[in-house]
Amino acid sequence: LQSYGAYLAGVPQGGLGTLPGSSADEPLAAALGRAALNSLGLLLIATALSVVAGVGLGLLAVRDRPPRIAPWLTGAATVGLAVPTFFFGVMG
């Protein structure tokens, strides 16, 4: 109980402790920062790919007369939004 109190006293100063199981007793704040940077990089790449694909397919759908690809894109978007995200995570 005393060690928990000491931990809570260090949290406001940014002392989150060390990462359990790390060989060099890496501070938890440093590990969280590294993971946050990796996640931010993945987020930016996924956003860029989504924008490029979305704008490209949208322009392709609007350009055709009569619309041949628009119904397929509407169906794909509906299925993509209807299927839960965790399903894609598990399947991927």
Backbone as XML, in Angstrom:
<?xml version="1.0"?>
<chain id="A" units="angstrom">
  <residue number="1" name="LEU">
    <atom name="N" x="0.825" y="-1.198" z="0.000"/>
    <atom name="CA" x="0.000" y="0.000" z="0.000"/>
    <atom name="C" x="0.868" y="1.260" z="0.000"/>
  </residue>
  <residue number="2" name="GLN">
    <atom name="N" x="2.017" y="1.172" z="0.684"/>
    <atom name="CA" x="2.908" y="2.332" z="0.709"/>
    <atom name="C" x="3.513" y="2.594" z="-0.673"/>
  </residue>
  <residue number="3" name="SER">
    <atom name="N" x="3.842" y="1.526" z="-1.400"/>
    <atom name="CA" x="4.420" y="1.737" z="-2.726"/>
    <atom name="C" x="3.387" y="2.329" z="-3.683"/>
  </residue>
  <residue number="4" name="TYR">
    <atom name="N" x="2.113" y="1.964" z="-3.518"/>
    <atom name="CA" x="1.055" y="2.541" z="-4.346"/>
    <atom name="C" x="0.903" y="4.027" z="-4.043"/>
  </residue>
  <residue number="5" name="GLY">
    <atom name="N" x="1.006" y="4.388" z="-2.770"/>
    <atom name="CA" x="0.943" y="5.799" z="-2.386"/>
    <atom name="C" x="2.107" y="6.584" z="-2.963"/>
  </residue>
  <residue number="6" name="ALA">
    <atom name="N" x="3.290" y="5.986" z="-2.956"/>
    <atom name="CA" x="4.453" y="6.648" z="-3.540"/>
    <atom name="C" x="4.274" y="6.814" z="-5.045"/>
  </residue>
  <residue number="7" name="TYR">
    <atom name="N" x="3.679" y="5.800" z="-5.689"/>
    <atom name="CA" x="3.409" y="5.893" z="-7.131"/>
    <atom name="C" x="2.448" y="7.031" z="-7.414"/>
  </residue>
  <residue number="8" name="LEU">
    <atom name="N" x="1.336" y="7.094" z="-6.664"/>
    <atom name="CA" x="0.347" y="8.156" z="-6.874"/>
    <atom name="C" x="0.927" y="9.535" z="-6.613"/>
  </residue>
  <residue number="9" name="ALA">
    <atom name="N" x="1.871" y="9.641" z="-5.669"/>
    <atom name="CA" x="2.507" y="10.931" z="-5.393"/>
    <atom name="C" x="3.386" y="11.366" z="-6.555"/>
  </residue>
  <residue number="10" name="GLY">
    <atom name="N" x="3.943" y="10.418" z="-7.313"/>
    <atom name="CA" x="4.819" y="10.770" z="-8.429"/>
    <atom name="C" x="4.097" y="11.025" z="-9.733"/>
  </residue>
  <residue number="11" name="VAL">
    <atom name="N" x="2.829" y="10.608" z="-9.837"/>
    <atom name="CA" x="2.081" y="10.766" z="-11.094"/>
    <atom name="C" x="1.917" y="12.227" z="-11.503"/>
  </residue>
  <residue number="12" name="PRO">
    <atom name="N" x="1.565" y="13.149" z="-10.613"/>
    <atom name="CA" x="1.408" y="14.546" z="-11.056"/>
    <atom name="C" x="2.701" y="15.170" z="-11.615"/>
  </residue>
  <residue number="13" name="GLN">
    <atom name="N" x="3.850" y="14.650" z="-11.210"/>
    <atom name="CA" x="5.116" y="15.170" z="-11.733"/>
    <atom name="C" x="5.551" y="14.435" z="-12.999"/>
  </residue>
  <residue number="14" name="GLY">
    <atom name="N" x="4.723" y="13.540" z="-13.493"/>
    <atom name="CA" x="5.050" y="12.817" z="-14.713"/>
    <atom name="C" x="5.764" y="11.500" z="-14.466"/>
  </residue>
  <residue number="15" name="GLY">
    <atom name="N" x="5.885" y="11.089" z="-13.237"/>
    <atom name="CA" x="6.541" y="9.825" z="-12.915"/>
    <atom name="C" x="5.535" y="8.684" z="-12.974"/>
  </residue>
  <residue number="16" name="LEU">
    <atom name="N" x="5.428" y="8.042" z="-14.121"/>
    <atom name="CA" x="4.477" y="6.945" z="-14.280"/>
    <atom name="C" x="5.077" y="5.596" z="-13.927"/>
  </residue>
  <residue number="17" name="GLY">
    <atom name="N" x="6.342" y="5.585" z="-13.552"/>
    <atom name="CA" x="6.996" y="4.329" z="-13.216"/>
    <atom name="C" x="7.740" y="3.776" z="-14.408"/>
  </residue>
  <residue number="18" name="THR">
    <atom name="N" x="8.105" y="2.501" z="-14.303"/>
    <atom name="CA" x="8.854" y="1.859" z="-15.378"/>
    <atom name="C" x="7.981" y="0.822" z="-16.057"/>
  </residue>
  <residue number="19" name="LEU">
    <atom name="N" x="8.356" y="0.484" z="-17.265"/>
    <atom name="CA" x="7.627" y="-0.496" z="-18.053"/>
    <atom name="C" x="7.922" y="-1.889" z="-17.516"/>
  </residue>
  <residue number="20" name="PRO">
    <atom name="N" x="6.903" y="-2.599" z="-17.068"/>
    <atom name="CA" x="7.161" y="-3.945" z="-16.534"/>
    <atom name="C" x="7.672" y="-4.881" z="-17.621"/>
  </residue>
  <residue number="21" name="GLY">
    <atom name="N" x="8.676" y="-5.648" z="-17.280"/>
    <atom name="CA" x="9.214" y="-6.621" z="-18.212"/>
    <atom name="C" x="10.257" y="-6.067" z="-19.160"/>
  </residue>
  <residue number="22" name="SER">
    <atom name="N" x="10.544" y="-4.785" z="-19.107"/>
    <atom name="CA" x="11.571" y="-4.232" z="-19.997"/>
    <atom name="C" x="12.943" y="-4.516" z="-19.393"/>
  </residue>
  <residue number="23" name="SER">
    <atom name="N" x="13.910" y="-4.740" z="-20.255"/>
    <atom name="CA" x="15.239" y="-5.132" z="-19.778"/>
    <atom name="C" x="16.002" y="-3.964" z="-19.169"/>
  </residue>
  <residue number="24" name="ALA">
    <atom name="N" x="15.737" y="-2.753" z="-19.607"/>
    <atom name="CA" x="16.503" y="-1.594" z="-19.143"/>
    <atom name="C" x="15.678" y="-0.692" z="-18.234"/>
  </residue>
  <residue number="25" name="ASP">
    <atom name="N" x="14.587" y="-1.202" z="-17.681"/>
    <atom name="CA" x="13.704" y="-0.383" z="-16.835"/>
    <atom name="C" x="13.336" y="0.922" z="-17.532"/>
  </residue>
  <residue number="26" name="GLU">
    <atom name="N" x="12.798" y="0.793" z="-18.715"/>
    <atom name="CA" x="12.396" y="1.949" z="-19.514"/>
    <atom name="C" x="11.237" y="2.665" z="-18.835"/>
  </residue>
  <residue number="27" name="PRO">
    <atom name="N" x="11.297" y="3.987" z="-18.736"/>
    <atom name="CA" x="10.170" y="4.717" z="-18.147"/>
    <atom name="C" x="8.901" y="4.526" z="-18.975"/>
  </residue>
  <residue number="28" name="LEU">
    <atom name="N" x="7.799" y="4.379" z="-18.288"/>
    <atom name="CA" x="6.528" y="4.138" z="-18.961"/>
    <atom name="C" x="6.142" y="5.319" z="-19.850"/>
  </residue>
  <residue number="29" name="ALA">
    <atom name="N" x="6.430" y="6.529" z="-19.420"/>
    <atom name="CA" x="6.099" y="7.708" z="-20.229"/>
    <atom name="C" x="6.828" y="7.674" z="-21.576"/>
  </residue>
  <residue number="30" name="ALA">
    <atom name="N" x="8.090" y="7.217" z="-21.582"/>
    <atom name="CA" x="8.841" y="7.133" z="-22.834"/>
    <atom name="C" x="8.249" y="6.065" z="-23.752"/>
  </residue>
  <residue number="31" name="ALA">
    <atom name="N" x="7.845" y="4.934" z="-23.183"/>
    <atom name="CA" x="7.242" y="3.866" z="-23.989"/>
    <atom name="C" x="5.910" y="4.326" z="-24.573"/>
  </residue>
  <residue number="32" name="LEU">
    <atom name="N" x="5.120" y="5.042" z="-23.778"/>
    <atom name="CA" x="3.840" y="5.558" z="-24.280"/>
    <atom name="C" x="4.055" y="6.591" z="-25.379"/>
  </residue>
  <residue number="33" name="GLY">
    <atom name="N" x="5.061" y="7.437" z="-25.222"/>
    <atom name="CA" x="5.366" y="8.432" z="-26.244"/>
    <atom name="C" x="5.791" y="7.793" z="-27.553"/>
  </residue>
  <residue number="34" name="ARG">
    <atom name="N" x="6.617" y="6.746" z="-27.465"/>
    <atom name="CA" x="7.056" y="6.040" z="-28.664"/>
    <atom name="C" x="5.871" y="5.366" z="-29.362"/>
  </residue>
  <residue number="35" name="ALA">
    <atom name="N" x="4.997" y="4.751" z="-28.576"/>
    <atom name="CA" x="3.820" y="4.098" z="-29.157"/>
    <atom name="C" x="2.883" y="5.131" z="-29.785"/>
  </residue>
  <residue number="36" name="ALA">
    <atom name="N" x="2.755" y="6.296" z="-29.157"/>
    <atom name="CA" x="1.894" y="7.343" z="-29.709"/>
    <atom name="C" x="2.433" y="7.853" z="-31.039"/>
  </residue>
  <residue number="37" name="LEU">
    <atom name="N" x="3.746" y="7.984" z="-31.159"/>
    <atom name="CA" x="4.335" y="8.431" z="-32.424"/>
    <atom name="C" x="4.123" y="7.393" z="-33.524"/>
  </residue>
  <residue number="38" name="ASN">
    <atom name="N" x="4.273" y="6.113" z="-33.184"/>
    <atom name="CA" x="4.019" y="5.068" z="-34.177"/>
    <atom name="C" x="2.561" y="5.083" z="-34.618"/>
  </residue>
  <residue number="39" name="SER">
    <atom name="N" x="1.647" y="5.257" z="-33.682"/>
    <atom name="CA" x="0.216" y="5.299" z="-34.023"/>
    <atom name="C" x="-0.103" y="6.516" z="-34.877"/>
  </residue>
  <residue number="40" name="LEU">
    <atom name="N" x="0.516" y="7.644" z="-34.575"/>
    <atom name="CA" x="0.281" y="8.852" z="-35.367"/>
    <atom name="C" x="0.764" y="8.665" z="-36.800"/>
  </residue>
  <residue number="41" name="GLY">
    <atom name="N" x="1.907" y="8.015" z="-36.974"/>
    <atom name="CA" x="2.403" y="7.733" z="-38.321"/>
    <atom name="C" x="1.448" y="6.856" z="-39.104"/>
  </residue>
  <residue number="42" name="LEU">
    <atom name="N" x="0.940" y="5.809" z="-38.464"/>
    <atom name="CA" x="-0.035" y="4.939" z="-39.132"/>
    <atom name="C" x="-1.313" y="5.693" z="-39.465"/>
  </residue>
  <residue number="43" name="LEU">
    <atom name="N" x="-1.742" y="6.563" z="-38.572"/>
    <atom name="CA" x="-2.946" y="7.351" z="-38.807"/>
    <atom name="C" x="-2.781" y="8.258" z="-40.020"/>
  </residue>
  <residue number="44" name="LEU">
    <atom name="N" x="-1.638" y="8.912" z="-40.126"/>
    <atom name="CA" x="-1.410" y="9.818" z="-41.258"/>
    <atom name="C" x="-1.341" y="9.054" z="-42.587"/>
  </residue>
  <residue number="45" name="ILE">
    <atom name="N" x="-0.693" y="7.901" z="-42.588"/>
    <atom name="CA" x="-0.613" y="7.097" z="-43.815"/>
    <atom name="C" x="-1.998" y="6.607" z="-44.223"/>
  </residue>
  <residue number="46" name="ALA">
    <atom name="N" x="-2.775" y="6.103" z="-43.253"/>
    <atom name="CA" x="-4.114" y="5.600" z="-43.567"/>
    <atom name="C" x="-5.018" y="6.720" z="-44.057"/>
  </residue>
  <residue number="47" name="THR">
    <atom name="N" x="-4.901" y="7.906" z="-43.456"/>
    <atom name="CA" x="-5.726" y="9.036" z="-43.887"/>
    <atom name="C" x="-5.355" y="9.459" z="-45.301"/>
  </residue>
  <residue number="48" name="ALA">
    <atom name="N" x="-4.072" y="9.535" z="-45.592"/>
    <atom name="CA" x="-3.638" y="9.933" z="-46.940"/>
    <atom name="C" x="-4.126" y="8.928" z="-47.986"/>
  </residue>
  <residue number="49" name="LEU">
    <atom name="N" x="-3.981" y="7.635" z="-47.696"/>
    <atom name="CA" x="-4.453" y="6.629" z="-48.644"/>
    <atom name="C" x="-5.965" y="6.692" z="-48.832"/>
  </residue>
  <residue number="50" name="SER">
    <atom name="N" x="-6.697" y="6.921" z="-47.754"/>
    <atom name="CA" x="-8.154" y="7.002" z="-47.847"/>
    <atom name="C" x="-8.595" y="8.203" z="-48.673"/>
  </residue>
  <residue number="51" name="VAL">
    <atom name="N" x="-7.937" y="9.333" z="-48.473"/>
    <atom name="CA" x="-8.302" y="10.535" z="-49.230"/>
    <atom name="C" x="-8.011" y="10.341" z="-50.711"/>
  </residue>
  <residue number="52" name="VAL">
    <atom name="N" x="-6.839" y="9.812" z="-51.029"/>
    <atom name="CA" x="-6.478" y="9.607" z="-52.433"/>
    <atom name="C" x="-7.441" y="8.619" z="-53.095"/>
  </residue>
  <residue number="53" name="ALA">
    <atom name="N" x="-7.710" y="7.496" z="-52.427"/>
    <atom name="CA" x="-8.624" y="6.500" z="-52.997"/>
    <atom name="C" x="-10.048" y="7.042" z="-53.089"/>
  </residue>
  <residue number="54" name="GLY">
    <atom name="N" x="-10.507" y="7.737" z="-52.063"/>
    <atom name="CA" x="-11.867" y="8.261" z="-52.068"/>
    <atom name="C" x="-12.096" y="9.313" z="-53.133"/>
  </residue>
  <residue number="55" name="VAL">
    <atom name="N" x="-11.167" y="10.238" z="-53.252"/>
    <atom name="CA" x="-11.315" y="11.282" z="-54.274"/>
    <atom name="C" x="-11.202" y="10.674" z="-55.664"/>
  </residue>
  <residue number="56" name="GLY">
    <atom name="N" x="-10.260" y="9.768" z="-55.852"/>
    <atom name="CA" x="-10.102" y="9.133" z="-57.163"/>
    <atom name="C" x="-11.331" y="8.340" z="-57.580"/>
  </residue>
  <residue number="57" name="LEU">
    <atom name="N" x="-11.844" y="7.508" z="-56.670"/>
    <atom name="CA" x="-13.037" y="6.726" z="-56.997"/>
    <atom name="C" x="-14.272" y="7.615" z="-57.138"/>
  </residue>
  <residue number="58" name="GLY">
    <atom name="N" x="-14.342" y="8.669" z="-56.348"/>
    <atom name="CA" x="-15.465" y="9.595" z="-56.479"/>
    <atom name="C" x="-15.473" y="10.300" z="-57.823"/>
  </residue>
  <residue number="59" name="LEU">
    <atom name="N" x="-14.313" y="10.739" z="-58.266"/>
    <atom name="CA" x="-14.222" y="11.380" z="-59.583"/>
    <atom name="C" x="-14.542" y="10.392" z="-60.699"/>
  </residue>
  <residue number="60" name="LEU">
    <atom name="N" x="-14.109" y="9.160" z="-60.537"/>
    <atom name="CA" x="-14.413" y="8.129" z="-61.522"/>
    <atom name="C" x="-15.910" y="7.845" z="-61.581"/>
  </residue>
  <residue number="61" name="ALA">
    <atom name="N" x="-16.560" y="7.842" z="-60.428"/>
    <atom name="CA" x="-17.999" y="7.570" z="-60.386"/>
    <atom name="C" x="-18.813" y="8.702" z="-60.997"/>
  </residue>
  <residue number="62" name="VAL">
    <atom name="N" x="-18.386" y="9.932" z="-60.800"/>
    <atom name="CA" x="-19.131" y="11.088" z="-61.316"/>
    <atom name="C" x="-18.914" y="11.259" z="-62.810"/>
  </residue>
  <residue number="63" name="ARG">
    <atom name="N" x="-17.798" y="10.834" z="-63.302"/>
    <atom name="CA" x="-17.424" y="11.073" z="-64.692"/>
    <atom name="C" x="-18.220" y="10.230" z="-65.686"/>
  </residue>
  <residue number="64" name="ASP">
    <atom name="N" x="-18.588" y="9.031" z="-65.316"/>
    <atom name="CA" x="-19.270" y="8.121" z="-66.242"/>
    <atom name="C" x="-20.728" y="8.522" z="-66.462"/>
  </residue>
  <residue number="65" name="ARG">
    <atom name="N" x="-21.142" y="8.488" z="-67.711"/>
    <atom name="CA" x="-22.551" y="8.654" z="-68.070"/>
    <atom name="C" x="-22.903" y="7.581" z="-69.054"/>
  </residue>
  <residue number="66" name="PRO">
    <atom name="N" x="-23.773" y="6.694" z="-68.856"/>
    <atom name="CA" x="-24.539" y="6.472" z="-67.637"/>
    <atom name="C" x="-23.627" y="5.916" z="-66.537"/>
  </residue>
  <residue number="67" name="PRO">
    <atom name="N" x="-23.989" y="6.155" z="-65.299"/>
    <atom name="CA" x="-23.122" y="5.718" z="-64.189"/>
    <atom name="C" x="-23.035" y="4.198" z="-64.105"/>
  </residue>
  <residue number="68" name="ARG">
    <atom name="N" x="-21.831" y="3.688" z="-64.302"/>
    <atom name="CA" x="-21.620" y="2.243" z="-64.218"/>
    <atom name="C" x="-20.961" y="1.848" z="-62.907"/>
  </residue>
  <residue number="69" name="ILE">
    <atom name="N" x="-20.098" y="2.705" z="-62.404"/>
    <atom name="CA" x="-19.356" y="2.346" z="-61.201"/>
    <atom name="C" x="-20.002" y="2.898" z="-59.930"/>
  </residue>
  <residue number="70" name="ALA">
    <atom name="N" x="-20.829" y="3.940" z="-60.058"/>
    <atom name="CA" x="-21.434" y="4.569" z="-58.878"/>
    <atom name="C" x="-22.267" y="3.603" z="-58.038"/>
  </residue>
  <residue number="71" name="PRO">
    <atom name="N" x="-23.117" y="2.752" z="-58.637"/>
    <atom name="CA" x="-23.873" y="1.815" z="-57.784"/>
    <atom name="C" x="-22.970" y="0.849" z="-57.017"/>
  </residue>
  <residue number="72" name="TRP">
    <atom name="N" x="-21.878" y="0.420" z="-57.628"/>
    <atom name="CA" x="-20.955" y="-0.470" z="-56.929"/>
    <atom name="C" x="-20.270" y="0.246" z="-55.779"/>
  </residue>
  <residue number="73" name="LEU">
    <atom name="N" x="-19.893" y="1.498" z="-55.997"/>
    <atom name="CA" x="-19.241" y="2.256" z="-54.930"/>
    <atom name="C" x="-20.204" y="2.538" z="-53.788"/>
  </residue>
  <residue number="74" name="THR">
    <atom name="N" x="-21.456" y="2.801" z="-54.115"/>
    <atom name="CA" x="-22.454" y="3.035" z="-53.064"/>
    <atom name="C" x="-22.640" y="1.778" z="-52.227"/>
  </residue>
  <residue number="75" name="GLY">
    <atom name="N" x="-22.723" y="0.637" z="-52.885"/>
    <atom name="CA" x="-22.849" y="-0.619" z="-52.155"/>
    <atom name="C" x="-21.624" y="-0.925" z="-51.313"/>
  </residue>
  <residue number="76" name="ALA">
    <atom name="N" x="-20.444" y="-0.695" z="-51.869"/>
    <atom name="CA" x="-19.208" y="-0.951" z="-51.124"/>
    <atom name="C" x="-19.091" y="-0.023" z="-49.912"/>
  </residue>
  <residue number="77" name="ALA">
    <atom name="N" x="-19.480" y="1.237" z="-50.078"/>
    <atom name="CA" x="-19.431" y="2.170" z="-48.950"/>
    <atom name="C" x="-20.430" y="1.780" z="-47.868"/>
  </residue>
  <residue number="78" name="THR">
    <atom name="N" x="-21.609" y="1.334" z="-48.279"/>
    <atom name="CA" x="-22.615" y="0.914" z="-47.306"/>
    <atom name="C" x="-22.136" y="-0.296" z="-46.513"/>
  </residue>
  <residue number="79" name="VAL">
    <atom name="N" x="-21.577" y="-1.274" z="-47.202"/>
    <atom name="CA" x="-21.059" y="-2.458" z="-46.510"/>
    <atom name="C" x="-19.871" y="-2.078" z="-45.628"/>
  </residue>
  <residue number="80" name="GLY">
    <atom name="N" x="-19.004" y="-1.217" z="-46.129"/>
    <atom name="CA" x="-17.840" y="-0.795" z="-45.350"/>
    <atom name="C" x="-18.201" y="-0.073" z="-44.074"/>
  </residue>
  <residue number="81" name="LEU">
    <atom name="N" x="-19.276" y="0.692" z="-44.106"/>
    <atom name="CA" x="-19.708" y="1.392" z="-42.897"/>
    <atom name="C" x="-20.554" y="0.505" z="-41.990"/>
  </residue>
  <residue number="82" name="ALA">
    <atom name="N" x="-21.215" y="-0.504" z="-42.568"/>
    <atom name="CA" x="-22.100" y="-1.344" z="-41.774"/>
    <atom name="C" x="-21.341" y="-2.419" z="-40.999"/>
  </residue>
  <residue number="83" name="VAL">
    <atom name="N" x="-20.242" y="-2.895" z="-41.543"/>
    <atom name="CA" x="-19.481" y="-3.953" z="-40.877"/>
    <atom name="C" x="-18.655" y="-3.334" z="-39.753"/>
  </residue>
  <residue number="84" name="PRO">
    <atom name="N" x="-18.730" y="-3.879" z="-38.567"/>
    <atom name="CA" x="-17.977" y="-3.286" z="-37.446"/>
    <atom name="C" x="-16.471" y="-3.276" z="-37.700"/>
  </residue>
  <residue number="85" name="THR">
    <atom name="N" x="-15.830" y="-2.276" z="-37.168"/>
    <atom name="CA" x="-14.393" y="-2.101" z="-37.351"/>
    <atom name="C" x="-13.605" y="-3.259" z="-36.767"/>
  </residue>
  <residue number="86" name="PHE">
    <atom name="N" x="-14.034" y="-3.790" z="-35.639"/>
    <atom name="CA" x="-13.263" y="-4.876" z="-35.036"/>
    <atom name="C" x="-13.261" y="-6.119" z="-35.914"/>
  </residue>
  <residue number="87" name="PHE">
    <atom name="N" x="-14.276" y="-6.298" z="-36.750"/>
    <atom name="CA" x="-14.311" y="-7.452" z="-37.656"/>
    <atom name="C" x="-13.166" y="-7.350" z="-38.652"/>
  </residue>
  <residue number="88" name="PHE">
    <atom name="N" x="-12.966" y="-6.151" z="-39.223"/>
    <atom name="CA" x="-11.845" y="-5.960" z="-40.141"/>
    <atom name="C" x="-10.514" y="-6.152" z="-39.413"/>
  </residue>
  <residue number="89" name="GLY">
    <atom name="N" x="-10.443" y="-5.715" z="-38.164"/>
    <atom name="CA" x="-9.220" y="-5.905" z="-37.384"/>
    <atom name="C" x="-8.922" y="-7.365" z="-37.127"/>
  </residue>
  <residue number="90" name="VAL">
    <atom name="N" x="-9.947" y="-8.138" z="-36.838"/>
    <atom name="CA" x="-9.749" y="-9.561" z="-36.585"/>
    <atom name="C" x="-9.402" y="-10.292" z="-37.870"/>
  </residue>
  <residue number="91" name="MET">
    <atom name="N" x="-10.067" y="-9.942" z="-38.964"/>
    <atom name="CA" x="-9.842" y="-10.623" z="-40.229"/>
    <atom name="C" x="-8.517" y="-10.209" z="-40.867"/>
  </residue>
  <residue number="92" name="GLY">
    <atom name="N" x="-8.039" y="-8.985" z="-40.582"/>
    <atom name="CA" x="-6.811" y="-8.489" z="-41.203"/>
    <atom name="C" x="-5.647" y="-9.005" z="-40.502"/>
  </residue>
</chain>
